[in-house]
Amino acid sequence: MTKLLTSILCCFCLTAALKAQVLPSDTVPAIIRYETANGVTKFTSELRPLRAIAGAPAPFYTYFWEFGDGSFSFEENPSHIYMRYDSIMVRLFATNNYDDGKRPPTRPKPIVRPPGPKPAVAKPMLAANGNSSLFKMGGNIEMKTNCMPKPGDDMMLVFGYRNKAENGQQNLNGTIAILYNDVEFSNNNFDLAAVRTYHNEKKSDLKPLLNTAFNKKNQVPVYYASLEGGLNLSPAEKVLLKDQAKAFRSQQSWKFENLGQNEERFVFMHFKTTPEMLKDTNAVVRISGAFIPDNPLVETEFFNLELQIVASHDPNKMVLRKSRMNYRLTGKNRELTYKVRFQNTGKGPAKKIDVGVNIAEVFDATTLRVTKTKPEVITCDSAYANQSCLKTFFSADSVHFVFSNIYLPGMQQKGVNDADSTQGFVEYKIKFKEKPPKLPIKTGAAIVFDKNEPIYTNRAAGRFKMGLSPGLIVGYGFPFETDNNNYLNHKNVVLGATLSPYASHRYYWQVELYFNSFNETTYQEPIEVGVRKDTTINNTGYIIMDKQLYKTTKVATINAVPLQMRYNLNKYVGVGAGALVALDMYNRTSSELRYKLRTQNASGTVTDVDLNRPMEDLKDSFSEVRASFFADVQFGLVRVGPALGFRYIYDPKTNNNRMTTYVSWKF
């Protein structure tokens, strides 16, 4: 027995050891290695092996290096010239694409001054390291992230600002700001964990600028930039900083000074994406940067980043802008904007790219129009032979965007260091055929590079916000059995209000509240009647012929339906079931003895007299709570509009059965 247990334990340990070798730990940080020769520092890294996902393209890493002196690189093995070595910490943020593990943790590494004399000529940092390649939009501000946000993960953002020659200013002072956490979403999507500045930028307060930034003499227009859009924007986008700030819950700002002409500066922001981040991995969140110079003659600019929340890092994605829609405002003319991003991760260039997108039945394919592409090409209908162009054609339930005669470099291609040059996209708009049902709208894409196997993207889902639908309800209730001694078994008219999700397609909840109902019931209770001959009233003798006890009950009741589940069979018929709770807020019972008396005078004349004698009242507040169960059916416009309903109510405590017919109207 001992030998058997020992053998099992050894097998278990061996299996665990083999797994540990096959599946390297995701907690192993990136190992940074560097060598310095002739003043040039060359960097390499050692990362855990990638683990391929079945059916996905080959996994690969993308890189973001922060050199610790205000410069950076997105290359795999970059080179850098340091002009100083005091307190320099280099960081590598590696992102695993098409990999089923976690991203390698980042561990800062100090850079040690190499032995020997300093370089004979001290060149400016940017000149020594070449063009930063960040400012591609032509503005004073630009931002870039190392990856799309993933809930619970980290994300680095490079915030670049400069004093371009067109400003005409030798030195410039002003403010830079970052705005994040859209008010559109209930939870915060980001926490700004760390900010590293290298040019004495001082933390400041943005609030004073919200009202004064644009009340300047000789005010000039406000320009915006976007990820691919450039600076040519509509007047609607040229809004005040105050209006821009209202769209975000979080903001931070810094003052800068003496920004020289053509000088570029960079701020590094470490964002932690919160676990509470919107779980919809097709949603788009925004981060906005602001460049606010003190000189009123220099333009104030914004740069907006649109970032898709992802479940895994994948350069081929499909995005639906404003994926959460208000169903009240959605109709036939509502236009949705889709974007399909792609990246050539191969070893050679792609000359033809076929982006196939399935079209949901709710869309009108004839309204589809392409708004932007990268590479930017013309339509093949107007192109000459062998010119780069885009052809759009439809099949039964899909549309194909075919880029022909283009040159899109591969990430693994020799001599390609700019990852942006390997990326592209197609953006299009499309309208509904008619007002769609309130159901999720899912769309996916397949991307074919030349003659390779297709790469399938995520499914971009458009969903409708719940919305609330208030309503009125008027009903008439009657019992199956009438009992005059029980106020619960009386016919009554009810007036109330309802609240439910707006225009639910199938299942939904509904609550109801009815205005106070006042019931007054008078009934007789049997008592023993004894004939007495000695009754005297006002010195007159009477004989009691009859005596009856009457009771009057007055009840004020509030009724509510706290729990009800409904189901729409279609837009004309709906059914439901739930519980009705009644609370007696006020209950008063008064008693009265009613006598029939007879007297006879000396002449023999007989006189009958009625006499009522009140007794003690009984009052009680919040005296009773009753629960009933019901089921009903509705006919009419059961999603939004008027409907006629029939409801059966059963009280298990009293075995009371009632039927109510009612008219409801949801708005």
KOLDREN-366833 format. One record per residue (C-alpha): residue in one letter; z, x, y. Coordinates in Angstrom, 1 decimal, decimal comma. Layout:
! residues N
   aa        w        u        v
    A        Z        X        Y
...
! end
This chain:
! residues 667
   aa        w        u        v
    M      0,0      0,0      0,0
    T      0,9      2,8      2,4
    K     -2,4      4,6      1,7
    L     -4,3      1,4      2,4
    L     -2,6      0,9      5,7
    T     -3,2      4,5      6,6
    S     -6,9      4,2      5,8
    I     -7,3      1,0      7,9
    L     -5,5      2,7     10,8
    C     -7,8      5,7     10,6
    C    -10,9      3,5     10,5
    F     -9,7      1,6     13,5
    C     -9,0      4,8     15,5
    L    -12,4      6,3     14,5
    T    -14,2      3,1     15,6
    A    -12,4      3,1     19,0
    A    -13,3      6,7     19,5
    L    -16,9      6,1     18,7
    K    -17,0      3,2     21,1
    A    -15,4      5,4     23,8
    Q    -18,2      7,8     23,3
    V    -21,0      5,2     23,3
    L    -19,5      3,2     26,2
    P    -18,4      5,6     28,9
    S    -15,6      4,4     31,2
    D    -16,6      2,6     34,4
    T    -13,6      4,1     36,1
    V    -15,1      7,7     36,0
    P    -15,9      8,6     39,7
    A    -19,0     10,2     40,8
    I    -18,8     14,0     40,6
    I    -20,3     15,7     43,7
    R    -21,7     19,2     43,4
    Y    -23,1     21,4     46,2
    E    -24,4     24,8     47,0
    T    -24,9     26,4     50,4
    A    -27,6     29,1     51,0
    N    -29,0     30,3     54,3
    G    -27,0     27,6     56,1
    V    -28,5     24,7     54,0
    T    -26,2     22,7     51,7
    K    -27,9     21,1     48,7
    F    -26,2     18,2     47,0
    T    -26,4     17,0     43,4
    S    -24,2     14,5     41,5
    E    -23,0     13,8     38,0
    L    -22,7     10,1     37,1
    R    -21,8      8,2     34,0
    P    -24,8      7,3     31,8
    L    -26,5      4,1     32,5
    R    -26,4      1,2     30,0
    A    -29,6     -0,8     29,8
    I    -29,6     -4,6     29,9
    A    -31,6     -6,2     27,1
    G    -34,9     -7,5     28,4
    A    -34,5     -5,9     31,9
    P    -36,4     -2,9     33,3
    A    -35,1      0,6     32,8
    P    -31,8      1,1     34,7
    F    -31,5      3,5     37,6
    Y    -29,1      4,6     40,4
    T    -29,7      4,4     44,1
    Y    -27,7      6,7     46,4
    F    -26,0      6,7     49,7
    W    -24,6     10,0     50,9
    E    -22,2     10,2     53,9
    F    -22,0     13,9     54,9
    G    -18,8     13,6     56,8
    D    -20,2     14,8     60,2
    G    -21,9     11,6     61,3
    S    -25,1     12,0     59,3
    F    -26,2     10,5     56,0
    S    -29,0     10,3     53,4
    F    -30,3      7,8     50,9
    E    -31,9     10,5     48,7
    E    -30,8     11,4     45,2
    N    -30,4     15,1     45,9
    P    -30,4     15,6     49,6
    S    -30,1     18,8     51,7
    H    -28,1     19,1     54,9
    I    -27,2     21,6     57,6
    Y    -23,7     21,6     58,8
    M    -23,0     22,8     62,3
    R    -19,2     22,7     61,7
    Y    -16,9     22,7     58,7
    D    -13,5     21,5     60,1
    S    -12,2     18,5     58,1
    I    -15,5     17,7     56,5
    M    -15,4     15,2     53,6
    V    -18,6     14,2     51,9
    R    -18,9     10,8     50,0
    L    -21,4      9,5     47,5
    F    -21,8      5,8     47,0
    A    -24,0      5,3     43,9
    T    -25,3      1,8     43,0
    N    -26,2      1,0     39,4
    N    -29,3     -1,2     39,1
    Y    -30,1     -3,1     35,9
    D    -26,9     -1,8     34,4
    D    -24,2     -3,9     32,7
    G    -21,3     -1,8     33,9
    K    -19,4     -1,4     37,2
    R    -20,4      0,9     40,0
    P    -19,0      4,5     39,8
    P    -16,0      4,8     42,1
    T    -16,3      7,0     45,2
    R    -14,1     10,1     45,5
    P    -14,4     12,1     48,8
    K    -15,0     15,8     48,4
    P    -14,1     18,5     51,0
    I    -16,9     20,9     52,1
    V    -15,8     24,5     52,4
    R    -17,3     26,9     54,9
    P    -19,5     29,3     52,9
    P    -18,8     33,1     53,2
    G    -20,7     35,1     55,7
    P    -21,5     34,8     59,4
    K    -22,5     31,6     61,1
    P    -26,2     30,8     61,6
    A    -27,7     32,8     64,5
    V    -29,2     29,7     66,2
    A    -27,1     26,5     66,4
    K    -29,6     23,6     66,4
    P    -28,7     20,0     67,2
    M    -27,6     18,2     64,1
    L    -30,5     15,6     64,0
    A    -33,1     18,2     64,7
    A    -31,8     20,4     61,9
    N    -31,8     17,6     59,4
    G    -35,0     15,8     60,4
    N    -35,6     12,3     61,5
    S    -32,8      9,8     60,5
    S    -35,5      7,3     59,4
    L    -33,1      4,4     60,3
    F    -34,7      3,2     63,5
    K    -37,8      1,5     62,2
    M    -37,8     -1,5     64,5
    G    -38,2      0,3     67,8
    G    -34,9     -0,9     69,3
    N    -31,6      0,7     70,4
    I    -29,7     -0,6     67,4
    E    -30,3     -0,8     63,7
    M    -28,2     -1,4     60,6
    K    -28,7     -0,7     56,9
    T    -26,5     -1,3     53,8
    N    -26,5      0,7     50,5
    C    -26,7     -2,5     48,4
    M    -26,5     -6,3     48,5
    P    -23,0     -7,7     48,4
    K    -21,4     -8,4     45,1
    P    -18,1    -10,4     44,9
    G    -15,2     -8,1     44,5
    D    -17,3     -5,0     45,1
    D    -17,7     -2,5     47,9
    M    -20,6     -2,2     50,4
    M    -21,3      0,5     52,9
    L    -23,1     -0,2     56,2
    V    -24,6      2,3     58,5
    F    -24,5      1,1     62,2
    G    -27,0      3,2     64,2
    Y    -27,4      3,1     68,0
    R    -29,3      5,2     70,4
    N    -30,6      5,7     73,9
    K    -34,3      5,5     73,5
    A    -36,6      7,1     76,1
    E    -37,8      3,7     77,4
    N    -34,3      3,0     78,8
    G    -34,9      5,7     81,5
    Q    -31,2      6,7     81,4
    Q    -30,1     10,3     80,9
    N    -26,6      9,1     79,8
    L    -25,5      5,7     78,9
    N    -22,1      4,0     78,4
    G    -21,5      0,6     76,8
    T    -20,1     -1,3     73,8
    I    -21,2     -1,7     70,2
    A    -19,9     -4,6     68,2
    I    -20,0     -5,9     64,6
    L    -19,8     -9,7     63,8
    Y    -19,2    -10,9     60,3
    N    -17,9    -13,7     58,1
    D    -20,1    -16,7     58,9
    V    -18,3    -19,8     59,9
    E    -20,8    -21,7     57,8
    F    -18,7    -20,7     54,7
    S    -15,1    -21,8     54,1
    N    -13,9    -18,4     52,8
    N    -14,3    -15,0     54,4
    N    -16,9    -12,9     52,6
    F    -15,9     -9,5     53,9
    D    -12,9     -7,3     54,7
    L    -13,7     -4,3     56,9
    A    -11,7     -1,8     55,0
    A    -12,5      1,4     57,0
    V    -14,6      2,6     59,9
    R    -15,5      6,2     60,5
    T    -16,8      7,3     63,9
    Y    -17,9     10,8     65,0
    H    -18,6     10,6     68,7
    N    -15,2      9,5     70,2
    E    -16,0      5,8     70,1
    K    -12,9      4,0     71,1
    K    -11,7      0,6     69,7
    S    -12,1     -2,1     72,3
    D    -11,7     -5,9     72,7
    L    -14,9     -7,9     72,7
    K    -13,5    -11,1     74,1
    P    -13,8    -10,1     77,8
    L    -17,5     -9,5     77,3
    L    -18,1    -13,0     75,7
    N    -18,1    -14,6     79,2
    T    -19,2    -11,7     81,4
    A    -21,7     -9,7     79,4
    F    -24,7    -11,6     80,8
    N    -23,4    -12,5     84,2
    K    -24,9     -9,4     85,6
    K    -27,0     -8,9     88,6
    N    -30,7     -8,5     87,8
    Q    -30,0     -9,8     84,3
    V    -32,7     -8,8     81,7
    P    -33,6    -10,7     78,5
    V    -31,6    -10,3     75,3
    Y    -33,6     -9,0     72,4
    Y    -33,0     -9,5     68,7
    A    -34,2     -7,5     65,7
    S    -34,1     -8,6     62,1
    L    -34,7     -6,8     58,8
    E    -38,4     -7,1     58,9
    G    -39,1     -9,2     62,0
    G    -39,3     -6,7     64,9
    L    -38,5     -7,7     68,5
    N    -41,0    -10,5     69,2
    L    -38,7    -13,5     69,0
    S    -38,8    -17,1     70,2
    P    -36,8    -18,1     73,2
    A    -34,5    -20,1     70,9
    E    -33,2    -16,8     69,5
    K    -32,4    -15,3     72,9
    V    -28,9    -16,8     73,1
    L    -25,8    -15,5     74,8
    L    -23,4    -13,2     73,1
    K    -20,8    -15,9     73,4
    D    -23,0    -18,3     71,3
    Q    -23,7    -15,6     68,8
    A    -20,0    -14,8     68,4
    K    -19,3    -18,5     67,7
    A    -21,2    -18,2     64,4
    F    -18,7    -15,6     63,0
    R    -15,0    -15,6     62,4
    S    -14,5    -11,8     62,5
    Q    -15,5     -9,2     65,1
    Q    -14,8     -5,7     66,0
    S    -16,1     -3,5     68,9
    W    -16,0      0,0     70,2
    K    -16,7      1,7     73,6
    F    -19,1      4,6     73,7
    E    -19,8      7,1     76,5
    N    -22,4      9,7     77,5
    L    -25,0      8,6     75,0
    G    -27,8     11,1     75,9
    Q    -31,5     10,2     76,1
    N    -33,1     10,1     72,6
    E    -29,6     10,7     71,1
    E    -28,9      8,9     67,9
    R    -25,3      8,1     66,7
    F    -24,1      6,5     63,6
    V    -20,9      4,6     62,6
    F    -20,0      4,1     59,0
    M    -18,4      0,8     57,9
    H    -16,8      0,3     54,5
    F    -16,8     -3,4     53,6
    K    -14,9     -4,9     50,7
    T    -16,5     -8,1     49,5
    T    -13,7    -10,5     48,8
    P    -13,3    -12,1     45,3
    E    -13,3    -15,5     47,2
    M    -16,8    -14,7     48,4
    L    -19,1    -17,7     48,0
    K    -19,8    -17,9     44,3
    D    -23,4    -19,0     44,8
    T    -25,3    -15,8     44,0
    N    -28,4    -17,2     45,7
    A    -26,7    -17,7     49,1
    V    -27,5    -15,5     52,1
    V    -24,7    -14,2     54,3
    R    -25,2    -12,5     57,7
    I    -23,8     -9,5     59,5
    S    -24,8     -9,1     63,2
    G    -24,6     -6,0     65,3
    A    -24,6     -5,9     69,1
    F    -25,5     -3,2     71,6
    I    -24,2     -4,0     75,1
    P    -24,8     -1,3     77,7
    D    -22,8     -1,2     80,9
    N    -26,0     -0,7     82,9
    P    -27,5     -4,1     83,6
    L    -31,0     -2,6     83,7
    V    -30,8     -1,7     80,0
    E    -31,5     -4,4     77,5
    T    -28,7     -6,0     75,5
    E    -29,8     -6,2     71,8
    F    -28,7     -7,7     68,5
    F    -29,6     -6,7     65,0
    N    -29,2     -9,3     62,3
    L    -28,8     -8,4     58,6
    E    -29,5    -11,1     56,0
    L    -27,8    -10,2     52,7
    Q    -28,1    -12,1     49,5
    I    -25,0    -12,4     47,4
    V    -25,7    -11,0     43,9
    A    -24,1    -11,1     40,5
    S    -25,7     -7,8     39,6
    H    -27,7     -5,2     41,5
    D    -31,4     -5,9     41,1
    P    -34,1     -4,9     43,6
    N    -36,3     -7,8     42,5
    K    -34,8    -10,9     43,9
    M    -35,7    -14,4     45,1
    V    -33,9    -15,8     48,2
    L    -33,7    -19,2     49,7
    R    -32,6    -19,2     53,3
    K    -30,0    -21,8     54,2
    S    -29,6    -22,8     50,6
    R    -26,8    -25,3     51,4
    M    -28,4    -28,3     53,1
    N    -27,2    -31,5     54,7
    Y    -28,7    -34,3     52,7
    R    -28,5    -36,8     55,7
    L    -30,9    -34,5     57,6
    T    -33,2    -33,8     54,7
    G    -36,4    -35,7     54,6
    K    -40,1    -35,4     54,0
    N    -40,6    -33,0     56,9
    R    -37,8    -30,6     56,0
    E    -39,2    -27,1     55,5
    L    -37,6    -24,5     53,2
    T    -38,0    -20,8     53,5
    Y    -38,3    -18,6     50,4
    K    -38,6    -14,9     50,1
    V    -39,4    -12,9     47,0
    R    -38,4     -9,2     47,2
    F    -39,8     -6,6     44,9
    Q    -39,6     -2,8     44,4
    N    -41,8     -0,5     42,4
    T    -39,3      1,5     40,3
    G    -41,9      3,3     38,3
    K    -43,3      6,9     38,3
    G    -46,5      6,0     40,0
    P    -47,9      3,8     42,7
    A    -48,8      0,1     42,2
    K    -52,2     -1,0     43,4
    K    -51,9     -4,7     42,4
    I    -48,8     -6,9     42,5
    D    -48,8    -10,5     41,2
    V    -45,8    -12,6     42,3
    G    -45,8    -15,9     40,4
    V    -43,4    -18,6     41,6
    N    -42,8    -21,9     39,9
    I    -43,0    -24,9     42,3
    A    -40,4    -27,7     41,8
    E    -41,7    -31,2     41,5
    V    -40,0    -32,2     44,8
    F    -42,3    -30,0     46,8
    D    -45,7    -30,7     48,3
    A    -47,8    -27,7     47,3
    T    -50,4    -28,5     50,0
    T    -47,8    -27,7     52,7
    L    -47,1    -24,1     51,5
    R    -47,9    -21,4     54,0
    V    -47,2    -17,6     53,9
    T    -45,3    -16,4     56,9
    K    -44,7    -12,7     56,3
    T    -45,6    -10,0     53,8
    K    -44,8     -6,4     53,1
    P    -47,1     -4,6     52,9
    E    -48,6     -6,5     55,7
    V    -52,1     -7,6     54,7
    I    -54,7    -10,2     55,5
    T    -55,9    -13,0     53,3
    C    -58,6    -12,1     50,8
    D    -60,9    -14,8     52,2
    S    -61,4    -12,8     55,4
    A    -61,2     -9,3     53,9
    Y    -64,2     -7,0     53,3
    A    -64,9     -5,4     49,9
    N    -61,9     -3,3     48,6
    Q    -59,8     -4,1     51,6
    S    -56,0     -4,6     51,1
    C    -55,5     -8,3     51,0
    L    -53,4    -11,2     49,7
    K    -54,8    -14,0     47,5
    T    -52,8    -17,2     47,1
    F    -53,8    -19,6     44,3
    F    -52,1    -22,5     42,5
    S    -51,8    -23,4     38,8
    A    -50,3    -26,6     37,3
    D    -46,7    -26,0     38,4
    S    -46,7    -22,6     40,1
    V    -48,2    -20,5     42,9
    H    -49,3    -16,9     42,6
    F    -49,3    -14,4     45,5
    V    -51,5    -11,5     44,5
    F    -51,5     -8,3     46,5
    S    -54,8     -6,4     45,8
    N    -56,0     -3,0     46,7
    I    -52,6     -1,8     48,1
    Y    -50,6      1,4     47,6
    L    -46,9      0,8     46,9
    P    -45,2      4,1     45,9
    G    -42,9      4,3     42,9
    M    -39,3      5,3     43,2
    Q    -39,6      8,0     40,6
    Q    -42,9      9,2     42,0
    K    -43,0     12,9     43,0
    G    -42,6     13,4     46,7
    V    -41,3      9,9     47,4
    N    -37,8     10,1     49,1
    D    -37,8      6,9     51,2
    A    -36,8      4,0     49,0
    D    -37,9      1,5     51,7
    S    -41,5      2,6     51,2
    T    -41,3      1,4     47,5
    Q    -40,2     -2,1     48,5
    G    -42,1     -5,2     49,5
    F    -41,8     -9,0     49,9
    V    -43,6    -12,2     50,4
    E    -42,1    -15,0     52,5
    Y    -43,3    -18,6     52,5
    K    -42,4    -22,0     53,7
    I    -42,9    -25,3     51,9
    K    -42,1    -29,0     52,6
    F    -40,9    -31,9     50,4
    K    -43,2    -34,6     49,1
    E    -40,6    -37,2     50,1
    K    -36,8    -37,3     50,5
    P    -35,7    -35,6     47,3
    P    -33,0    -36,7     44,9
    K    -29,6    -35,2     45,6
    L    -29,9    -32,6     42,8
    P    -30,1    -28,8     42,8
    I    -33,5    -27,4     43,4
    K    -34,1    -24,2     41,3
    T    -37,0    -21,8     41,8
    G    -37,7    -18,5     40,1
    A    -40,3    -15,8     40,2
    A    -42,1    -13,4     37,8
    I    -43,5    -10,1     39,3
    V    -46,2     -8,1     37,6
    F    -46,9     -4,5     38,8
    D    -50,5     -3,7     37,8
    K    -50,7     -4,4     34,1
    N    -47,1     -3,9     33,2
    E    -44,8     -6,5     31,7
    P    -43,5     -9,2     34,1
    I    -40,1     -8,7     35,7
    Y    -38,3    -12,0     36,1
    T    -36,1    -12,6     39,2
    N    -33,0    -14,7     39,6
    R    -33,4    -18,4     40,2
    A    -32,9    -19,3     43,8
    A    -31,0    -22,6     44,0
    G    -31,0    -25,0     46,9
    R    -28,0    -27,3     46,9
    F    -26,9    -30,1     49,1
    K    -23,6    -30,2     50,8
    M    -21,3    -33,0     49,6
    G    -21,0    -34,8     52,9
    L    -18,8    -37,9     53,3
    S    -20,0    -41,5     53,3
    P    -17,6    -44,1     54,9
    G    -18,1    -47,7     54,0
    L    -16,8    -51,2     54,5
    I    -15,9    -53,7     51,8
    V    -15,3    -57,5     52,0
    G    -14,3    -59,4     48,9
    Y    -13,0    -62,7     47,5
    G    -10,6    -62,6     44,6
    F     -9,6    -65,3     42,3
    P     -7,4    -65,4     39,1
    F     -8,6    -66,7     35,8
    E     -5,4    -68,8     35,5
    T     -3,6    -70,3     38,5
    D      0,1    -70,3     38,7
    N      1,5    -71,7     41,9
    N      4,9    -70,1     41,3
    N      3,4    -66,6     41,4
    Y      1,7    -65,4     44,6
    L     -0,2    -62,8     42,6
    N     -2,3    -65,6     41,0
    H     -3,7    -67,0     44,2
    K     -7,2    -66,8     45,6
    N     -7,5    -64,4     48,5
    V    -10,0    -62,6     50,8
    V     -9,8    -58,8     51,1
    L    -11,1    -56,5     53,8
    G    -11,1    -52,7     53,3
    A    -12,8    -49,4     53,7
    T    -14,3    -46,9     51,2
    L    -14,8    -43,1     51,2
    S    -17,1    -41,3     48,8
    P    -19,6    -38,4     48,8
    Y    -22,8    -39,1     50,6
    A    -25,6    -40,5     48,5
    S    -24,5    -39,0     45,2
    H    -27,2    -39,0     42,6
    R    -25,2    -39,8     39,4
    Y    -21,4    -39,2     39,1
    Y    -19,1    -39,3     42,1
    W    -15,6    -40,2     43,0
    Q    -14,6    -43,0     45,5
    V    -11,3    -44,0     47,2
    E    -10,6    -47,4     48,7
    L     -8,0    -48,7     51,1
    Y     -7,5    -52,4     51,9
    F     -5,9    -53,7     55,0
    N     -2,5    -55,4     54,7
    S     -2,7    -58,8     53,0
    F     -0,1    -61,5     53,8
    N      0,8    -64,0     51,1
    E      3,0    -67,0     51,7
    T      3,9    -69,3     48,7
    T      6,2    -72,3     48,5
    Y      7,2    -73,6     45,1
    Q      9,8    -75,8     43,5
    E     12,4    -74,6     41,1
    P     14,1    -77,2     38,8
    I     17,8    -77,9     39,2
    E     20,3    -80,5     37,7
    V     20,7    -83,5     40,0
    G     24,0    -85,3     39,8
    V     24,5    -88,8     41,5
    R     27,4    -88,8     43,9
    K     28,6    -91,8     45,8
    D     31,1    -90,2     48,0
    T     28,7    -88,2     50,3
    T     29,5    -88,7     53,9
    I     27,4    -87,6     56,9
    N     28,6    -88,5     60,4
    N     31,1    -90,9     59,1
    T     28,4    -92,7     57,1
    G     28,5    -92,8     53,4
    Y     25,3    -91,9     51,4
    I     24,2    -92,0     47,9
    I     22,2    -88,9     46,7
    M     19,1    -90,3     45,1
    D     17,3    -87,0     44,5
    K     17,9    -83,2     45,1
    Q     15,2    -80,5     44,9
    L     15,3    -76,7     45,4
    Y     12,2    -75,1     47,1
    K     11,6    -71,4     47,6
    T      9,2    -69,8     50,0
    T      8,0    -66,2     49,4
    K      6,3    -64,1     52,1
    V      4,9    -60,8     51,0
    A      3,0    -58,1     53,0
    T      1,0    -55,8     50,6
    I     -1,1    -52,7     51,0
    N     -3,7    -52,0     48,3
    A     -5,4    -48,7     47,5
    V     -7,7    -47,3     44,9
    P     -6,6    -43,6     44,7
    L     -8,7    -42,9     41,6
    Q    -12,2    -44,2     40,8
    M    -15,1    -42,7     39,0
    R    -18,5    -44,2     39,6
    Y    -21,9    -43,6     38,1
    N    -25,3    -44,7     39,5
    L    -27,7    -45,7     36,8
    N    -30,4    -45,6     39,4
    K    -30,7    -46,3     43,1
    Y    -30,2    -50,0     42,6
    V    -27,5    -50,3     39,9
    G    -24,1    -48,6     39,7
    V    -20,9    -49,0     37,6
    G    -17,4    -47,8     38,1
    A    -13,9    -47,8     36,7
    G    -10,5    -46,9     38,2
    A     -7,0    -47,9     39,1
    L     -5,7    -50,2     41,9
    V     -2,2    -49,6     43,3
    A     -0,5    -52,4     45,2
    L      2,7    -51,7     47,3
    D      4,8    -54,6     48,6
    M      5,8    -53,3     52,1
    Y      7,7    -56,4     53,0
    N      9,1    -59,2     50,8
    R     11,2    -62,2     52,1
    T     12,4    -65,1     50,0
    S     14,0    -68,2     51,6
    S     15,5    -71,1     49,8
    E     15,9    -74,8     50,9
    L     17,6    -77,8     49,3
    R     15,8    -81,1     50,0
    Y     17,8    -84,3     49,6
    K     16,8    -88,0     49,4
    L     19,7    -90,1     50,6
    R     20,3    -93,8     50,7
    T     22,8    -95,9     52,7
    Q     23,6    -99,6     53,1
    N     25,0   -101,2     56,2
    A     27,3   -104,3     56,4
    S     24,4   -106,7     56,6
    G     23,1   -105,3     53,4
    T     20,1   -103,4     54,9
    V     19,2   -100,3     52,8
    T     18,0    -97,1     54,6
    D     16,5    -94,0     52,9
    V     17,0    -90,6     54,6
    D     15,4    -87,1     53,9
    L     17,6    -84,2     54,6
    N     16,7    -80,4     54,3
    R     19,4    -77,8     54,0
    P     18,4    -74,1     54,4
    M     20,1    -71,5     52,2
    E     20,5    -67,7     52,5
    D     17,4    -65,5     53,0
    L     16,7    -62,5     50,8
    K     14,7    -59,6     52,4
    D     13,4    -56,4     50,8
    S     11,1    -53,5     52,0
    F      8,9    -51,4     49,7
    S     10,3    -53,5     46,9
    E      7,6    -53,1     44,2
    V      4,7    -51,0     43,2
    R      2,1    -52,5     40,8
    A     -0,8    -50,7     39,1
    S     -3,9    -52,4     37,8
    F     -7,0    -51,2     36,1
    F    -10,5    -52,4     36,8
    A    -14,2    -52,0     35,9
    D    -17,1    -53,2     38,0
    V    -20,8    -53,3     38,5
    Q    -22,9    -53,1     41,7
    F    -26,4    -54,2     42,6
    G    -28,3    -53,2     45,7
    L    -28,6    -49,9     47,5
    V    -25,7    -48,3     45,7
    R    -26,2    -44,8     47,1
    V    -26,4    -45,6     50,8
    G    -26,6    -49,1     52,1
    P    -25,5    -52,7     51,2
    A    -24,6    -53,7     47,6
    L    -23,1    -56,7     45,9
    G    -20,4    -56,1     43,3
    F    -18,3    -57,8     40,7
    R    -15,0    -56,4     39,7
    Y    -12,6    -57,3     36,8
    I     -9,0    -56,4     37,4
    Y     -6,3    -56,4     34,7
    D     -2,5    -55,8     35,3
    P     -0,9    -54,7     32,0
    K      2,6    -55,4     33,3
    T      2,1    -59,1     34,0
    N     -1,1    -59,7     31,9
    N     -2,6    -60,9     35,1
    N     -6,4    -61,2     35,0
    R     -8,5    -61,4     38,2
    M    -12,1    -61,3     39,2
    T    -13,3    -60,2     42,6
    T    -16,8    -60,5     44,0
    Y    -17,5    -58,3     47,0
    V    -20,1    -56,9     49,4
    S    -19,9    -53,2     50,3
    W    -21,9    -51,1     52,8
    K    -22,0    -47,3     52,7
    F    -23,0    -45,4     55,7
! end
